[in-house]
Amino acid sequence: MSEPIIVDKKPTLVKLQPGKYFWCSCGQSTNQPFCDGSHKGTNFQPLAFEITEEKQVALCLCKHTNNTPFCDGSHKSL
């Protein structure tokens, strides 16, 4: 698997509490948009990111954003 699986062509809006999170980069996780370890055996790795204050964010589900893990609208060109 060299290309990520496109989970959806729109982001998911989630309200996150302060803490460390792991965004799924492969698209195989059943816990989208977060990693569940399904990437094992592929060249993909989850992306660790930290939220310092409670806020709502748009996390990418198309896996083609240039602003990982956040949506940048790349899904519009897929």
WOMOCOR-V188337 format. One record per residue. RES is the residue in three letters. SS is DSSP state (H for helix, E for strand, - for the rest). PHI is phi in whole degrees, -180 to 180 (NA if undefined). D_CENTER is the distance of its C-alpha to the mean C-alpha in whole Angstrom. Layout:
BEGIN
((RES	SS	PHI	D_CENTER) (RES	SS	PHI	D_CENTER))
END
This chain:
BEGIN
((MET	-	NA	17) (SER	-	-108	16) (GLU	-	-113	14) (PRO	-	-72	11) (ILE	-	-78	11) (ILE	-	-80	10) (VAL	-	-77	10) (ASP	-	-161	11) (LYS	-	-101	12) (LYS	-	-154	11) (PRO	-	-77	9) (THR	E	-108	9) (LEU	E	-93	11) (VAL	E	-135	11) (LYS	E	-95	14) (LEU	E	-109	14) (GLN	-	-88	16) (PRO	-	-56	17) (GLY	E	157	16) (LYS	E	-102	13) (TYR	E	-130	10) (PHE	E	-126	8) (TRP	E	-83	4) (CYS	-	-73	5) (SER	-	-99	6) (CYS	-	-91	8) (GLY	-	88	8) (GLN	-	-91	11) (SER	-	-61	10) (THR	-	-89	12) (ASN	-	-116	10) (GLN	-	-54	7) (PRO	-	-92	5) (PHE	E	-99	6) (CYS	-	-72	8) (ASP	-	-123	12) (GLY	-	92	13) (SER	-	-65	13) (HIS	-	-74	13) (LYS	-	-55	16) (GLY	-	92	19) (THR	-	-116	16) (ASN	-	-88	16) (PHE	-	-88	12) (GLN	-	-133	11) (PRO	-	-69	8) (LEU	E	-104	8) (ALA	E	-81	10) (PHE	E	-145	10) (GLU	E	-123	13) (ILE	E	-109	14) (THR	-	-98	18) (GLU	-	-146	19) (GLU	-	-58	18) (LYS	E	-164	16) (GLN	E	-93	14) (VAL	E	-131	11) (ALA	E	-104	9) (LEU	E	-95	6) (CYS	-	-67	5) (LEU	-	-116	6) (CYS	-	-82	8) (LYS	-	69	6) (HIS	-	-118	9) (THR	-	-63	9) (ASN	-	-98	11) (ASN	-	-130	10) (THR	-	-54	7) (PRO	-	-92	5) (PHE	E	-88	7) (CYS	-	-67	9) (ASP	-	-122	12) (GLY	-	90	13) (SER	H	-58	13) (HIS	H	-61	13) (LYS	H	-68	16) (SER	H	-103	18) (LEU	-	-89	16))
END
